[in-house]
Amino acid sequence: MITGELKNKIDGLWDIFASGGLVNPLDVIEQITYLMFIYELDEDDKTRAKESAMLGLPHESIFSDEVVIGERRVDGNQLKWSVFHDFPADRMYTVVQEWVFPFIKNLHADKESAYSKYMGDAIFKLPTPLLLDKVVTSLDGIFELMKSSDDTDVRGDVYEYLLNKIAQSGLNGQFRTPRHIIRMMVEMVQPKPEDVICDPACGTSGFLVSAGEYLKENYKSEIFFNKQKRDHYMNSMFYGYDMDRTMLRIGAMNMMTHGIDSPFIEYRDSLSDQNSDRDKYSLILANPPFKGSLDYDIVSSDLLKMCKTKKTELLFLALFLKMLKIGGRCACIVPDGVLFGSSKAHKDIRKEIIEKNRLEAVVSMPSGVFKPYAGVSTAVLVFTKTGHGGTDKVWFYDMKSDGFSLDDKRAPVRENDIPDIIERFRNLEKEVGRKRTEQSFLVDKQDIVDNDYDLSINKYKEVEYIPVEYPPTSEIIAELHQLESEISEGLKELEGML
């Protein structure tokens, strides 16, 4: 969450737009996003130059000596945020309007790239040089605070805080997945350099970005010193779909500024017939919408065959099974109702995952994880598509804390089960002897079948009751008489003092 000085500065930036005559929240968020991207292009270019120098590799800056814009050739350095932000207001306005915006709109020659699709219609709407000057100065202050923040995903928080201002959070079931929960899920499934990764409800691409960061941290030399794997990472590893164009634009920019050149981020209703992806992905990471409107008539027929329902959370589980290739893995967030719902559709999808595929883990999360956006109780499901069963034992974990308070403030706390979850999931052979009274344990498939495929942890967790021995009633009454006597004596003493 954004708090303190950074929150105040963002609020102040919003006020600057309002005082300058730009009051449509959607226009404001888009203009801020464009300017943030322009800044991040400069920062990313500097980072890549340093990395190339350290690795002894050549680096070709996107801000080359001369940049062609339309029929003109301009000095590329003037397009850098770090250069033009020092220009006088009038000159800065001319450079940004006439050079920088056309430059970012045509940055990618490939018109089919995610960037071109969602930046091609970018329009510079700031009406005056003075407003641009104030906005750039305010953003400089915000960027400085972001750099000094201990939060590794402060930019994601900034994006989400901005989105919250246009009441997007909670609309059609959308709310931000905390980045530490995303990272936990990524650490559990451990993406590999050969994976093809998809989020069918990608929003701002948080899962895809986190998967990319994990691969960079763990397979940097394997990916970046192998031309084929590097091309795969840059161009054909990441796929994301959403129905919100603002989200898609932010998601595409988010991925590109994390060094992924051509993610496939596309406008698509994943549940409809227009989504023809089947048996394609080796890894799906997602937090699909739990509510919102659904046009039942356009839902893909093969999903309805597996799970006849209007509930999006159940249809998305069916979709994940269809989109995964055999051997493909999925880590997804579901509301608690999916685990124990008694309708035929609920039971059908749980049975499909358990009987025809391999369910590996159910991590039950406390309801405060998604505050302040939502108070819904959720769980993480981890499963592998096999097409012929394979569920033997299912690992359950009762998460009690995620490192933050479970109220609306979400302040950091010492208690954090996430490292333990990752460690235990990676070493399930050590879980065999654990009792069901403990925080994590394994449950035989047959037990789950006998319980109508119920996956709620409370169905299997055993509570240890410690007997408490009380003294005999006669002793308790004697103590009460003694106390009564002492009180009476005290009252007499007080009366004597009057």
C-alpha positions in Angstrom: 0.0 0.0 0.0 1.0 3.6 -0.6 1.3 5.6 2.6 2.9 8.7 4.1 4.8 11.1 2.0 4.5 9.2 -1.3 0.8 9.0 -0.9 0.6 12.8 -0.3 2.8 13.5 -3.3 0.5 11.4 -5.6 -2.5 13.1 -4.2 -0.8 16.4 -4.9 0.0 15.3 -8.5 -3.7 14.5 -8.9 -4.6 18.0 -7.7 -2.1 19.6 -10.1 -4.0 17.9 -13.0 -7.3 19.2 -11.6 -6.1 22.7 -11.3 -4.8 22.6 -14.8 -8.2 21.7 -16.2 -7.7 17.9 -16.7 -10.5 16.5 -14.5 -11.5 13.2 -16.2 -9.9 10.5 -14.0 -9.3 8.2 -17.0 -7.4 11.0 -18.8 -5.4 11.7 -15.7 -4.3 8.1 -15.2 -3.4 7.6 -18.8 -1.3 10.8 -18.9 0.5 9.9 -15.7 1.1 6.4 -17.1 2.6 7.7 -20.3 4.9 10.1 -18.5 6.0 7.3 -16.0 6.7 5.1 -19.0 8.8 7.9 -20.6 10.8 8.2 -17.4 11.2 4.4 -17.1 12.4 4.1 -20.7 15.3 6.4 -19.8 16.1 4.6 -16.5 15.8 1.2 -18.2 18.2 2.3 -21.0 20.7 3.4 -18.4 20.4 0.0 -16.5 20.9 -2.0 -19.7 23.9 0.1 -20.6 25.5 -0.7 -17.2 24.6 -4.4 -17.5 26.1 -4.6 -21.0 29.3 -2.9 -19.8 29.6 -5.3 -16.9 29.0 -8.3 -19.2 31.2 -7.0 -21.9 28.4 -6.9 -24.4 27.5 -4.2 -26.9 24.6 -1.9 -26.1 22.6 0.0 -28.6 20.6 2.7 -26.9 17.1 3.4 -28.1 18.1 7.1 -27.8 20.8 6.8 -30.5 22.6 9.9 -31.8 19.9 10.7 -34.2 16.2 9.6 -34.0 13.9 9.7 -37.0 10.5 11.2 -36.1 8.3 11.5 -39.1 10.5 13.3 -41.7 12.8 14.9 -39.2 15.9 13.8 -37.6 16.4 14.9 -34.0 19.0 14.5 -31.3 17.9 11.4 -29.4 19.4 12.7 -26.1 16.7 15.4 -26.0 14.1 12.6 -25.7 15.4 11.4 -22.4 13.5 12.4 -19.3 16.8 13.1 -17.5 17.5 15.8 -20.2 14.2 17.4 -21.1 13.0 17.7 -17.5 15.5 20.6 -17.1 14.3 22.5 -20.1 12.3 25.7 -19.7 8.5 25.0 -19.7 7.8 26.2 -23.3 10.7 24.2 -24.8 9.9 21.1 -22.7 6.3 21.2 -23.9 7.4 21.4 -27.6 9.9 18.5 -27.1 7.4 16.2 -25.4 4.4 17.0 -27.6 6.2 17.0 -31.0 9.1 14.6 -30.4 8.7 12.4 -27.4 5.1 11.3 -27.9 5.5 10.4 -31.6 8.8 8.6 -30.6 7.1 6.4 -28.0 4.1 5.7 -30.2 6.4 4.3 -32.9 9.1 2.9 -30.7 8.3 -0.6 -32.0 8.2 -1.1 -35.8 6.2 -4.3 -35.4 2.6 -3.0 -35.4 1.4 -6.3 -34.0 3.5 -6.0 -30.8 1.6 -5.5 -27.5 3.3 -2.1 -27.2 2.1 -0.9 -30.6 -1.5 -2.1 -30.0 -1.9 -0.2 -26.8 0.4 2.8 -27.2 -0.5 3.5 -30.9 -3.5 5.5 -29.8 -1.7 7.4 -27.0 -2.6 11.1 -27.1 -0.8 13.9 -25.3 -3.5 15.8 -23.5 -1.8 18.3 -21.2 -3.1 21.7 -22.4 -0.3 24.1 -21.3 3.5 24.2 -20.8 3.0 25.3 -17.2 0.9 22.3 -16.4 3.5 19.9 -17.9 6.3 21.7 -16.0 4.4 21.2 -12.7 3.6 17.6 -13.5 7.2 16.7 -14.4 8.5 18.4 -11.3 5.9 16.5 -9.1 6.8 13.2 -10.8 10.5 13.8 -10.2 9.7 14.0 -6.5 7.6 10.8 -6.6 10.4 9.0 -8.5 12.9 10.0 -5.9 10.7 8.6 -3.1 10.2 5.4 -5.1 13.9 5.0 -5.4 14.5 5.4 -1.7 11.6 3.0 -0.8 12.4 -0.4 0.8 9.4 -1.8 -1.1 10.6 -3.8 -4.1 7.4 -3.3 -5.9 6.6 0.3 -5.1 5.8 1.0 -8.7 3.1 -1.7 -8.6 1.7 0.0 -5.5 1.8 3.4 -7.2 0.0 2.0 -10.3 -2.6 0.4 -8.1 -3.1 3.6 -6.0 -3.7 5.5 -9.1 -6.1 2.9 -10.4 -8.0 3.0 -7.1 -8.6 6.7 -7.7 -10.7 6.0 -10.7 -12.7 3.4 -8.8 -11.4 0.5 -10.9 -10.5 -1.6 -7.9 -13.3 -4.0 -7.2 -15.1 -3.4 -10.5 -16.1 -6.6 -12.2 -14.2 -8.6 -9.6 -10.9 -6.9 -10.2 -8.6 -6.1 -7.2 -4.9 -6.1 -6.9 -3.1 -9.2 -6.0 -0.5 -8.3 -3.4 3.0 -8.7 -4.9 4.3 -10.8 -2.0 1.5 -13.3 -2.6 2.3 -13.3 -6.3 5.9 -13.9 -5.5 5.0 -16.8 -3.1 3.0 -18.5 -5.9 5.9 -18.0 -8.4 8.4 -19.5 -5.9 6.1 -22.5 -5.4 5.9 -23.4 -9.1 9.5 -22.3 -10.0 9.2 -21.3 -13.6 11.8 -22.7 -16.0 13.5 -21.1 -19.1 11.6 -23.3 -21.5 8.1 -22.5 -20.0 5.4 -20.8 -21.9 3.5 -18.7 -19.3 0.0 -17.3 -19.4 -2.3 -15.2 -17.2 -5.8 -15.3 -18.7 -6.9 -12.4 -16.5 -3.6 -10.4 -16.4 -4.6 -6.9 -15.2 -1.4 -5.0 -14.8 0.7 -8.2 -15.6 1.9 -8.7 -12.0 2.2 -12.5 -12.3 4.0 -12.3 -15.6 6.4 -9.7 -14.4 7.1 -11.7 -11.2 7.7 -14.8 -13.2 10.1 -12.9 -15.5 12.0 -11.5 -12.5 12.3 -15.0 -11.0 13.8 -16.4 -14.2 16.3 -13.5 -14.3 17.4 -14.2 -10.8 17.7 -17.9 -11.1 18.6 -18.5 -14.8 20.2 -15.3 -15.9 23.3 -16.8 -17.6 21.3 -19.7 -19.1 18.7 -17.4 -20.7 20.8 -14.4 -21.7 23.8 -16.2 -23.1 21.7 -18.5 -25.2 20.3 -16.8 -28.3 17.4 -19.2 -28.6 16.3 -19.0 -25.0 16.8 -15.3 -24.9 14.5 -14.9 -27.9 12.0 -17.1 -26.3 12.1 -15.0 -23.1 11.7 -11.8 -24.9 9.2 -12.7 -27.6 7.3 -16.0 -27.0 7.3 -16.9 -23.3 4.7 -14.5 -21.8 1.0 -14.3 -22.7 -1.7 -12.2 -20.9 -5.3 -11.4 -21.7 -7.7 -8.9 -20.2 -10.9 -7.0 -21.1 -9.8 -3.6 -19.7 -7.7 -1.6 -22.2 -6.3 0.6 -19.5 -5.1 -2.4 -17.6 -3.7 -3.9 -20.9 -1.8 -0.7 -21.6 -0.3 -0.5 -18.1 0.4 -4.3 -18.3 2.3 -4.0 -21.6 4.3 -1.1 -20.3 5.0 -2.8 -17.0 6.5 -5.9 -18.8 8.5 -3.9 -21.3 10.1 -1.8 -18.6 11.0 -5.0 -16.9 13.1 -6.0 -19.9 10.6 -8.2 -21.8 10.6 -6.8 -25.3 7.5 -8.4 -26.9 5.0 -9.9 -24.4 1.8 -11.0 -26.0 -0.7 -8.9 -24.1 -4.1 -8.9 -25.9 -7.7 -7.7 -25.4 -9.6 -10.9 -25.0 -12.6 -12.4 -23.1 -10.8 -15.5 -22.0 -14.0 -17.4 -21.2 -15.5 -16.9 -24.6 -15.2 -18.7 -27.9 -12.8 -16.1 -29.1 -10.2 -17.7 -26.9 -9.1 -20.7 -28.9 -5.9 -21.5 -26.8 -6.0 -25.1 -25.9 -3.2 -27.4 -24.7 -0.8 -24.6 -25.2 0.8 -23.4 -22.0 3.2 -25.1 -19.6 2.5 -22.7 -16.7 -0.5 -20.6 -15.7 -0.4 -18.1 -12.9 -3.6 -16.2 -12.2 -6.0 -14.5 -9.8 -9.2 -14.6 -12.0 -12.2 -12.4 -11.3 -14.5 -13.8 -8.6 -17.6 -11.8 -9.5 -18.9 -9.5 -12.1 -21.1 -9.7 -15.2 -20.9 -12.8 -17.4 -22.6 -13.2 -20.8 -23.5 -16.9 -20.5 -24.3 -17.2 -24.2 -20.7 -16.5 -25.3 -19.0 -18.8 -22.8 -17.0 -21.4 -24.6 -19.1 -24.6 -24.9 -16.2 -26.9 -23.9 -16.0 -25.1 -20.6 -19.7 -25.5 -19.9 -19.4 -29.3 -20.7 -16.8 -29.6 -17.9 -18.6 -27.2 -15.5 -22.1 -25.9 -16.2 -22.3 -22.7 -14.2 -22.3 -18.9 -14.4 -19.7 -18.5 -11.7 -16.6 -17.1 -13.2 -14.2 -18.6 -10.6 -15.4 -22.1 -11.6 -15.3 -21.4 -15.3 -11.7 -20.1 -15.0 -10.6 -23.3 -13.3 -12.1 -25.3 -16.2 -10.3 -22.9 -18.6 -6.9 -23.4 -17.0 -7.3 -27.1 -17.5 -8.1 -26.6 -21.1 -5.3 -24.1 -21.8 -2.6 -26.2 -20.1 -0.6 -28.7 -22.1 -0.2 -32.2 -20.6 2.4 -31.8 -17.8 1.6 -28.1 -17.4 1.2 -26.6 -14.0 -1.1 -24.0 -12.5 -1.0 -21.9 -9.4 -4.2 -19.8 -9.0 -6.2 -17.9 -6.3 -9.8 -19.0 -5.7 -12.4 -17.8 -3.2 -13.1 -20.2 -0.3 -16.4 -21.1 -1.8 -14.7 -23.0 -4.5 -13.2 -25.3 -1.9 -16.4 -26.4 -0.2 -19.3 -25.3 -2.4 -22.0 -27.9 -2.6 -23.5 -27.2 -6.0 -23.0 -29.7 -8.8 -20.7 -27.3 -10.6 -18.5 -26.9 -7.6 -18.2 -30.6 -7.1 -17.7 -31.3 -10.8 -14.7 -29.0 -11.1 -13.1 -30.3 -7.9 -13.6 -33.8 -9.0 -12.1 -33.0 -12.4 -8.9 -31.6 -10.9 -8.5 -34.4 -8.3 -9.6 -37.5 -10.4 -8.4 -36.6 -13.9 -5.4 -34.5 -13.0 -3.0 -34.0 -10.0 -3.9 -31.6 -7.2 -0.8 -30.9 -5.3 -1.5 -28.1 -2.7 -4.2 -26.1 -1.1 -2.9 -23.0 0.8 -5.6 -21.4 2.8 -5.1 -17.7 3.2 -6.6 -15.3 5.9 -9.4 -13.0 4.7 -7.3 -9.8 5.3 -4.8 -10.6 2.6 -6.7 -8.5 0.0 -7.6 -5.6 2.3 -8.3 -2.7 1.9 -9.8 -3.7 -1.6 -11.7 -6.8 -0.4 -12.2 -8.9 2.7 -12.9 -12.2 0.9 -11.3 -15.4 2.2 -9.2 -17.1 -0.4 -6.9 -20.0 -1.1 -4.1 -20.9 -3.5 -4.5 -24.1 -5.6 -1.5 -25.7 -7.2 -2.2 -28.5 -9.7 -0.7 -30.2 -12.7 -2.6 -31.2 -15.8 -2.1 -35.0 -16.5 -5.4 -35.9 -18.2 -5.3 -39.3 -16.4 -5.3 -38.6 -12.7 -2.3 -38.8 -10.4 -3.6 -37.2 -7.2 -2.2 -39.3 -4.3 -1.8 -37.0 -1.4 -2.8 -33.3 -1.2 -0.7 -30.9 0.9 -2.7 -28.4 3.0 -1.3 -25.3 4.7 -3.1 -23.0 7.1 -1.6 -19.5 6.5 -2.1 -17.4 9.5 0.0 -14.4 8.6 1.6 -13.0 5.4 3.9 -10.5 7.0 1.4 -7.7 7.2 -1.5 -6.9 9.6 -4.8 -8.2 8.4 -6.7 -4.9 8.8 -7.1 -2.1 6.3 -3.8 -0.6 7.2 -1.8 -3.7 6.2 1.2 -2.6 8.2 4.3 -4.8 8.3 4.5 -7.4 11.1 7.1 -9.9 12.3 4.9 -13.0 11.7 5.1 -14.3 8.2 4.3 -17.8 7.1 5.3 -17.3 3.4 9.0 -18.5 3.7 7.8 -21.6 5.6 5.2 -22.3 2.9 7.7 -22.2 0.1 10.3 -24.3 2.0 7.7 -27.0 3.0 6.2 -27.2 -0.5 9.6 -27.7 -2.0 10.3 -30.5 0.4 7.0 -32.4 0.6 8.7 -35.7 1.5 9.4 -34.2 4.9 5.7 -33.5 5.4 4.7 -37.2 5.5 5.0 -37.6 9.3 3.2 -34.4 10.2 0.0 -34.6 12.2 -3.2 -32.9 11.2 -3.0 -30.8 14.4 0.0 -29.0 12.8 -0.1 -26.0 10.5 0.6 -28.1 7.4 -0.1 -31.7 6.6 -0.8 -34.2 3.8 -4.2 -35.7 3.2 -4.8 -38.9 1.3 -6.9 -38.6 -1.8 -9.4 -41.2 -0.5 -10.1 -39.0 2.5 -11.0 -36.1 0.1 -13.1 -38.4 -2.0 -15.0 -39.6 1.1 -15.7 -36.0 2.0 -17.4 -35.2 -1.3 -14.2 -33.7 -2.7 -14.3 -30.9 -0.1 -11.0 -29.0 0.0 -11.5 -26.7 3.0 -8.7 -27.2 5.4 -11.1 -27.2 8.4 -12.5 -30.5 7.1 -9.2 -32.2 7.8 -7.5 -30.2 10.4 -7.7 -31.7 13.9 -7.9 -29.5 16.9 -6.1 -30.6 20.0 -8.3 -29.9 23.1 -6.2 -29.7 26.3 -8.4 -30.6 29.3 -8.5 -27.8 32.0 -8.9 -28.9 35.6 -10.8 -26.6 37.9 -10.9 -26.8 41.7 -14.0 -28.4 43.3 -17.1 -26.2 43.5 -16.9 -26.1 47.3 -13.4 -24.5 47.1 -14.6 -21.9 44.6 -17.6 -21.0 46.8 -15.3 -20.7 49.9 -13.1 -18.3 48.0 -16.1 -16.2 47.0 -17.2 -16.1 50.6 -13.7 -15.0 51.6 -13.7 -12.2 49.0 -17.2 -11.1 50.1 -16.0 -10.9 53.7 -12.9 -8.8 52.7 -15.1 -6.4 50.7 -17.5 -6.0 53.7 -14.6 -5.3 56.0 -13.3 -2.7 53.5 -16.7 -1.0 53.3 -16.9 -0.8 57.1 -13.4 0.9 57.3 -14.5 3.4 54.7 -17.7 4.2 56.6 -15.6 4.7 59.8 -13.6 7.4 58.0 -16.6 9.5 57.2 
